[in-house]
Amino acid sequence: MRRPEMEELEPLYVISVVARMVGVHAQTLRYYERAGLVEPHRSRGNIRLYSIKDVNRLRQVKSMMDDLGVNLAGVEVILRMAERLALLEERLRDLEVRAQGDKPKED
């Protein structure tokens, strides 16, 4: 049985489809890739294949730029900080679970 997280990472869409889904030109997606904002999977024929997670990230990039007026450098910083925050939150949850296991049981 497949987990939903795995399905979100499945490389499904070619660049032209993703460009339409996000509302940008394919060249813009190539630029975002060069800038390190997204890293699509590559097929055996070296064709870019994007996952649902990639599409969501690209929509987020486009929204920050269009709706909030953030430039590309700002988007990079925001995304990096958001990823770091998510990792720290995950570590905190793990530590909380471990701390709960270390507590003596009350009678």
Secondary structure as UniProt FT lines:
FT   HELIX           4..9
FT   STRAND          13..14
FT   HELIX           15..22
FT   HELIX           26..34
FT   TURN            35..36
FT   STRAND          41..42
FT   TURN            44..45
FT   STRAND          48..50
FT   HELIX           52..68
FT   HELIX           72..102
//
